[in-house]
Amino acid sequence: MGKDRIKERAGGRQRVPGRDSGRRLGAADIGERLGERATLVQFSSAFCQPCRATRRVLADVAAMVPGVAHVEIDAEDRLALVRELRVEKTPTVLVLDALGQVVRRAAGQPRRADVIAALGEAV
């Protein structure tokens, strides 16, 4: 989804740390229900201009793709979660599969095509 995503090589494949860790995010973590197929989780801050544009992109994609939810989290209000997930800047977007596992991660404003491609890994 973006240049800032974190990858590890394992067995010739690239993985996003956290996907295989067993840690899943659920409604209690993100404050809303997960999407049936995938969830786009956006960490934002109040005065972040790219966060506003990211909100529009993710909301549009979620409206286009059945079973996909968009959840925006104010990073300042959820510092414990921000630290746990190592969110270092806003916007940061996590793509969760139906079970709540992180399958993609990106920092910065994503392009619509990149979000749609990332959803392909989650569904």
N, CA and C atoms as a LAMMPS dump frame, in Angstrom:
ITEM: TIMESTEP
0
ITEM: NUMBER OF ATOMS
369
ITEM: BOX BOUNDS ff ff ff
-5.0000000000000000e+02 5.0000000000000000e+02
-5.0000000000000000e+02 5.0000000000000000e+02
-5.0000000000000000e+02 5.0000000000000000e+02
ITEM: ATOMS id mol type element x y z
1 1 1 N 0.812 -1.183 0
2 1 2 C 0 0 0
3 1 3 C 0.853 1.244 0
4 2 1 N 1.989 1.219 0.512
5 2 2 C 2.827 2.406 0.53
6 2 3 C 4.25 2.025 0.787
7 3 1 N 5.131 2.994 0.604
8 3 2 C 6.548 2.745 0.796
9 3 3 C 6.898 2.396 2.225
10 4 1 N 6.088 2.832 3.18
11 4 2 C 6.436 2.673 4.589
12 4 3 C 5.958 1.366 5.205
13 5 1 N 5.356 0.5 4.433
14 5 2 C 4.907 -0.744 5.053
15 5 3 C 6.111 -1.562 5.483
16 6 1 N 5.931 -2.337 6.514
17 6 2 C 7.021 -3.103 7.104
18 6 3 C 6.908 -4.536 6.616
19 7 1 N 8.013 -5.103 6.143
20 7 2 C 7.998 -6.462 5.618
21 7 3 C 9.115 -7.277 6.228
22 8 1 N 8.908 -8.571 6.26
23 8 2 C 9.933 -9.512 6.637
24 8 3 C 9.939 -10.608 5.585
25 9 1 N 11.093 -11.15 5.311
26 9 2 C 11.184 -12.288 4.407
27 9 3 C 11.125 -13.555 5.23
28 10 1 N 10.311 -14.487 4.8
29 10 2 C 10.206 -15.772 5.48
30 10 3 C 9.856 -16.822 4.446
31 11 1 N 10.742 -17.744 4.246
32 11 2 C 10.476 -18.819 3.301
33 11 3 C 10.229 -18.328 1.893
34 12 1 N 10.896 -17.241 1.479
35 12 2 C 10.73 -16.732 0.126
36 12 3 C 9.52 -15.833 -0.058
37 13 1 N 8.701 -15.694 0.974
38 13 2 C 7.521 -14.831 0.88
39 13 3 C 7.717 -13.618 1.758
40 14 1 N 7.032 -12.552 1.419
41 14 2 C 7.082 -11.356 2.256
42 14 3 C 5.87 -11.357 3.168
43 15 1 N 6.111 -11.037 4.435
44 15 2 C 5.029 -11.008 5.412
45 15 3 C 5.042 -9.69 6.152
46 16 1 N 3.876 -9.293 6.575
47 16 2 C 3.755 -8.111 7.426
48 16 3 C 3.831 -8.594 8.861
49 17 1 N 4.766 -8.066 9.673
50 17 2 C 4.823 -8.485 11.068
51 17 3 C 3.469 -8.298 11.739
52 18 1 N 3.08 -9.246 12.545
53 18 2 C 1.795 -9.178 13.215
54 18 3 C 0.788 -10.117 12.6
55 19 1 N 0.888 -10.37 11.319
56 19 2 C -0.067 -11.272 10.686
57 19 3 C 0.051 -12.668 11.276
58 20 1 N 1.247 -13.133 11.472
59 20 2 C 1.455 -14.48 11.957
60 20 3 C 1.654 -14.537 13.467
61 21 1 N 1.556 -13.404 14.136
62 21 2 C 1.816 -13.37 15.571
63 21 3 C 0.66 -13.918 16.389
64 22 1 N -0.5 -14.095 15.771
65 22 2 C -1.657 -14.566 16.5
66 22 3 C -2.486 -13.437 17.093
67 23 1 N -1.95 -12.239 17.153
68 23 2 C -2.67 -11.079 17.692
69 23 3 C -3.707 -10.638 16.677
70 24 1 N -4.93 -10.644 17.107
71 24 2 C -6.022 -10.182 16.26
72 24 3 C -6.652 -8.963 16.898
73 25 1 N -7.106 -8.061 16.065
74 25 2 C -7.834 -6.885 16.549
75 25 3 C -9.322 -7.166 16.405
76 26 1 N -10.06 -6.849 17.437
77 26 2 C -11.494 -7.05 17.405
78 26 3 C -12.228 -5.766 17.7
79 27 1 N -13.532 -5.898 17.842
80 27 2 C -14.375 -4.731 18.101
81 27 3 C -13.947 -4.003 19.375
82 28 1 N -13.523 -4.729 20.38
83 28 2 C -13.087 -4.089 21.635
84 28 3 C -11.835 -3.249 21.422
85 29 1 N -10.978 -3.667 20.498
86 29 2 C -9.739 -2.936 20.222
87 29 3 C -9.99 -1.676 19.397
88 30 1 N -10.821 -1.803 18.367
89 30 2 C -10.986 -0.69 17.424
90 30 3 C -12.239 0.14 17.684
91 31 1 N -13.101 -0.32 18.583
92 31 2 C -14.271 0.466 18.95
93 31 3 C -15.478 0.282 18.06
94 32 1 N -15.389 -0.575 17.065
95 32 2 C -16.512 -0.864 16.17
96 32 3 C -16.392 -2.3 15.688
97 33 1 N -17.48 -2.803 15.121
98 33 2 C -17.464 -4.172 14.59
99 33 3 C -16.559 -4.27 13.379
100 34 1 N -15.958 -5.439 13.217
101 34 2 C -15.162 -5.71 12.02
102 34 3 C -16.092 -5.891 10.824
103 35 1 N -15.562 -5.596 9.641
104 35 2 C -16.312 -5.871 8.43
105 35 3 C -16.418 -7.373 8.214
106 36 1 N -17.43 -7.819 7.498
107 36 2 C -17.62 -9.246 7.24
108 36 3 C -16.455 -9.843 6.46
109 37 1 N -15.877 -9.063 5.55
110 37 2 C -14.776 -9.559 4.718
111 37 3 C -13.443 -8.928 5.067
112 38 1 N -13.451 -7.651 5.431
113 38 2 C -12.206 -6.932 5.741
114 38 3 C -12.554 -5.627 6.444
115 39 1 N -11.542 -5.065 7.108
116 39 2 C -11.722 -3.783 7.79
117 39 3 C -10.528 -2.892 7.499
118 40 1 N -10.804 -1.65 7.131
119 40 2 C -9.78 -0.637 6.917
120 40 3 C -9.724 0.221 8.178
121 41 1 N -8.639 0.103 8.925
122 41 2 C -8.488 0.842 10.173
123 41 3 C -7.536 2 9.924
124 42 1 N -8.01 3.205 10.174
125 42 2 C -7.236 4.424 9.943
126 42 3 C -6.93 5.099 11.265
127 43 1 N -5.648 5.313 11.537
128 43 2 C -5.235 6.101 12.695
129 43 3 C -5.014 7.532 12.217
130 44 1 N -5.702 8.479 12.843
131 44 2 C -5.665 9.88 12.437
132 44 3 C -5.366 10.769 13.632
133 45 1 N -5.09 12.033 13.334
134 45 2 C -4.964 13.051 14.366
135 45 3 C -5.728 14.292 13.913
136 46 1 N -6.065 15.142 14.851
137 46 2 C -6.992 16.244 14.613
138 46 3 C -6.556 17.207 13.513
139 47 1 N -5.301 17.575 13.463
140 47 2 C -4.863 18.61 12.515
141 47 3 C -4.115 18.046 11.318
142 48 1 N -4.339 16.792 11.02
143 48 2 C -3.644 16.094 9.934
144 48 3 C -4.429 16.249 8.632
145 49 1 N -3.906 17.044 7.716
146 49 2 C -4.578 17.25 6.428
147 49 3 C -4.644 15.96 5.604
148 50 1 N -3.552 15.19 5.486
149 50 2 C -3.649 13.935 4.724
150 50 3 C -4.656 12.95 5.334
151 51 1 N -4.928 13.071 6.627
152 51 2 C -5.912 12.193 7.269
153 51 3 C -7.3 12.42 6.683
154 52 1 N -7.621 13.656 6.377
155 52 2 C -8.943 13.961 5.797
156 52 3 C -9.098 13.32 4.422
157 53 1 N -8.066 13.449 3.601
158 53 2 C -8.11 12.841 2.268
159 53 3 C -8.143 11.316 2.373
160 54 1 N -7.393 10.77 3.315
161 54 2 C -7.383 9.323 3.522
162 54 3 C -8.763 8.84 3.942
163 55 1 N -9.428 9.588 4.814
164 55 2 C -10.778 9.251 5.257
165 55 3 C -11.713 9.114 4.056
166 56 1 N -11.622 10.062 3.127
167 56 2 C -12.49 10.02 1.943
168 56 3 C -12.194 8.793 1.087
169 57 1 N -10.916 8.531 0.846
170 57 2 C -10.526 7.385 0.012
171 57 3 C -11.018 6.082 0.636
172 58 1 N -10.747 5.892 1.927
173 58 2 C -11.13 4.642 2.581
174 58 3 C -12.641 4.481 2.671
175 59 1 N -13.348 5.57 2.942
176 59 2 C -14.815 5.504 3.002
177 59 3 C -15.386 5.15 1.635
178 60 1 N -14.833 5.724 0.576
179 60 2 C -15.295 5.412 -0.784
180 60 3 C -15.064 3.945 -1.123
181 61 1 N -13.876 3.437 -0.802
182 61 2 C -13.561 2.037 -1.1
183 61 3 C -14.469 1.12 -0.281
184 62 1 N -14.659 1.423 0.995
185 62 2 C -15.52 0.591 1.841
186 62 3 C -16.961 0.576 1.307
187 63 1 N -17.416 1.697 0.775
188 63 2 C -18.767 1.762 0.212
189 63 3 C -18.87 0.966 -1.09
190 64 1 N -17.773 0.872 -1.828
191 64 2 C -17.748 0.15 -3.111
192 64 3 C -17.673 -1.357 -2.943
193 65 1 N -16.994 -1.824 -1.914
194 65 2 C -16.716 -3.254 -1.762
195 65 3 C -17.596 -3.834 -0.652
196 66 1 N -18.51 -4.722 -1.004
197 66 2 C -19.398 -5.307 0.006
198 66 3 C -18.606 -6.045 1.101
199 67 1 N -19.049 -5.864 2.344
200 67 2 C -18.433 -6.562 3.463
201 67 3 C -17.187 -5.914 4.014
202 68 1 N -16.839 -4.715 3.516
203 68 2 C -15.654 -4.007 3.992
204 68 3 C -16.095 -2.822 4.84
205 69 1 N -15.497 -2.701 6.019
206 69 2 C -15.805 -1.593 6.924
207 69 3 C -14.612 -0.65 7.013
208 70 1 N -14.891 0.614 7.281
209 70 2 C -13.845 1.615 7.517
210 70 3 C -14.028 2.132 8.929
211 71 1 N -12.951 2.06 9.721
212 71 2 C -12.976 2.537 11.098
213 71 3 C -11.85 3.541 11.269
214 72 1 N -12.187 4.73 11.736
215 72 2 C -11.17 5.748 11.993
216 72 3 C -10.959 5.881 13.492
217 73 1 N -9.704 5.868 13.898
218 73 2 C -9.34 5.946 15.312
219 73 3 C -8.511 7.2 15.52
220 74 1 N -8.889 8.002 16.508
221 74 2 C -8.101 9.178 16.877
222 74 3 C -6.891 8.683 17.669
223 75 1 N -5.717 8.85 17.101
224 75 2 C -4.49 8.327 17.707
225 75 3 C -4.26 8.879 19.108
226 76 1 N -4.615 10.132 19.332
227 76 2 C -4.403 10.745 20.645
228 76 3 C -5.299 10.133 21.72
229 77 1 N -6.464 9.664 21.314
230 77 2 C -7.398 9.061 22.265
231 77 3 C -7.074 7.605 22.579
232 78 1 N -6.261 6.977 21.743
233 78 2 C -5.979 5.54 21.899
234 78 3 C -4.478 5.275 21.933
235 79 1 N -3.774 5.99 22.803
236 79 2 C -2.308 5.904 22.855
237 79 3 C -1.792 4.503 23.16
238 80 1 N -2.467 3.754 24.005
239 80 2 C -2.004 2.397 24.318
240 80 3 C -2.018 1.523 23.065
241 81 1 N -3.089 1.621 22.278
242 81 2 C -3.184 0.844 21.04
243 81 3 C -2.156 1.328 20.022
244 82 1 N -1.977 2.64 19.927
245 82 2 C -0.979 3.219 19.025
246 82 3 C 0.408 2.664 19.345
247 83 1 N 0.741 2.62 20.622
248 83 2 C 2.051 2.096 21.028
249 83 3 C 2.171 0.608 20.74
250 84 1 N 1.136 -0.127 21.069
251 84 2 C 1.157 -1.58 20.848
252 84 3 C 1.363 -1.92 19.374
253 85 1 N 0.697 -1.166 18.509
254 85 2 C 0.768 -1.434 17.069
255 85 3 C 1.914 -0.687 16.381
256 86 1 N 2.648 0.088 17.163
257 86 2 C 3.798 0.852 16.657
258 86 3 C 3.411 1.807 15.525
259 87 1 N 2.326 2.52 15.753
260 87 2 C 1.897 3.56 14.816
261 87 3 C 2.76 4.781 15.103
262 88 1 N 3.541 5.205 14.118
263 88 2 C 4.491 6.296 14.328
264 88 3 C 4.073 7.607 13.702
265 89 1 N 3.144 7.569 12.744
266 89 2 C 2.679 8.809 12.116
267 89 3 C 1.254 8.631 11.652
268 90 1 N 0.602 9.752 11.406
269 90 2 C -0.757 9.713 10.881
270 90 3 C -0.769 10.358 9.505
271 91 1 N -1.587 9.838 8.599
272 91 2 C -2.418 8.659 8.776
273 91 3 C -1.602 7.364 8.644
274 92 1 N -1.991 6.384 9.414
275 92 2 C -1.52 5.011 9.241
276 92 3 C -2.763 4.171 9.016
277 93 1 N -2.698 3.289 8.024
278 93 2 C -3.835 2.446 7.666
279 93 3 C -3.437 0.988 7.846
280 94 1 N -4.298 0.25 8.538
281 94 2 C -4.138 -1.191 8.675
282 94 3 C -5.277 -1.853 7.914
283 95 1 N -4.965 -2.877 7.145
284 95 2 C -5.995 -3.661 6.48
285 95 3 C -6.098 -4.973 7.246
286 96 1 N -7.276 -5.212 7.811
287 96 2 C -7.527 -6.425 8.579
288 96 3 C -8.357 -7.397 7.757
289 97 1 N -8.069 -8.682 7.903
290 97 2 C -8.925 -9.668 7.262
291 97 3 C -10.174 -9.873 8.123
292 98 1 N -11.019 -10.799 7.746
293 98 2 C -12.277 -11.006 8.456
294 98 3 C -12.076 -11.442 9.899
295 99 1 N -10.915 -12.023 10.204
296 99 2 C -10.614 -12.479 11.563
297 99 3 C -9.927 -11.415 12.401
298 100 1 N -9.612 -10.267 11.801
299 100 2 C -8.977 -9.173 12.525
300 100 3 C -7.461 -9.195 12.493
301 101 1 N -6.867 -10.033 11.659
302 101 2 C -5.415 -10.057 11.539
303 101 3 C -4.956 -9.004 10.535
304 102 1 N -3.843 -8.341 10.837
305 102 2 C -3.292 -7.318 9.951
306 102 3 C -2.653 -8.01 8.752
307 103 1 N -3.139 -7.682 7.545
308 103 2 C -2.555 -8.251 6.336
309 103 3 C -1.742 -7.226 5.55
310 104 1 N -2.018 -5.957 5.749
311 104 2 C -1.244 -4.876 5.119
312 104 3 C -1.243 -3.68 6.039
313 105 1 N -0.208 -2.864 5.879
314 105 2 C -0.046 -1.677 6.711
315 105 3 C 0.669 -0.622 5.877
316 106 1 N 0.246 0.633 6.01
317 106 2 C 0.906 1.719 5.3
318 106 3 C 0.774 3.007 6.087
319 107 1 N 1.79 3.84 5.997
320 107 2 C 1.751 5.171 6.597
321 107 3 C 1.706 6.182 5.465
322 108 1 N 0.95 7.244 5.657
323 108 2 C 0.802 8.26 4.623
324 108 3 C -0.512 8.076 3.892
325 109 1 N -0.788 9.013 3.023
326 109 2 C -2.054 9.005 2.288
327 109 3 C -2.007 7.964 1.174
328 110 1 N -2.895 6.967 1.208
329 110 2 C -2.881 5.918 0.184
330 110 3 C -3.639 6.34 -1.074
331 111 1 N -3.286 5.711 -2.172
332 111 2 C -4.053 5.875 -3.408
333 111 3 C -5.175 4.844 -3.413
334 112 1 N -6.278 5.196 -4.029
335 112 2 C -7.435 4.301 -4.097
336 112 3 C -7.049 2.932 -4.68
337 113 1 N -6.273 2.917 -5.742
338 113 2 C -5.875 1.655 -6.372
339 113 3 C -5.057 0.785 -5.416
340 114 1 N -4.211 1.409 -4.593
341 114 2 C -3.413 0.656 -3.63
342 114 3 C -4.296 0.047 -2.544
343 115 1 N -5.311 0.776 -2.116
344 115 2 C -6.231 0.252 -1.096
345 115 3 C -6.992 -0.939 -1.649
346 116 1 N -7.462 -0.816 -2.859
347 116 2 C -8.21 -1.923 -3.491
348 116 3 C -7.311 -3.141 -3.651
349 117 1 N -6.07 -2.934 -4.06
350 117 2 C -5.115 -4.048 -4.19
351 117 3 C -4.85 -4.698 -2.834
352 118 1 N -4.71 -3.893 -1.799
353 118 2 C -4.459 -4.432 -0.456
354 118 3 C -5.646 -5.248 0.027
355 119 1 N -6.846 -4.849 -0.327
356 119 2 C -8.027 -5.609 0.068
357 119 3 C -8.022 -6.995 -0.565
358 120 1 N -7.386 -7.109 -1.723
359 120 2 C -7.277 -8.412 -2.372
360 120 3 C -6.559 -9.428 -1.505
361 121 1 N -5.65 -8.985 -0.667
362 121 2 C -4.95 -9.893 0.241
363 121 3 C -5.811 -10.273 1.439
364 122 1 N -6.758 -9.422 1.775
365 122 2 C -7.566 -9.639 2.98
366 122 3 C -8.809 -10.484 2.727
367 123 1 N -9.336 -10.445 1.518
368 123 2 C -10.589 -11.162 1.255
369 123 3 C -10.363 -12.444 0.497
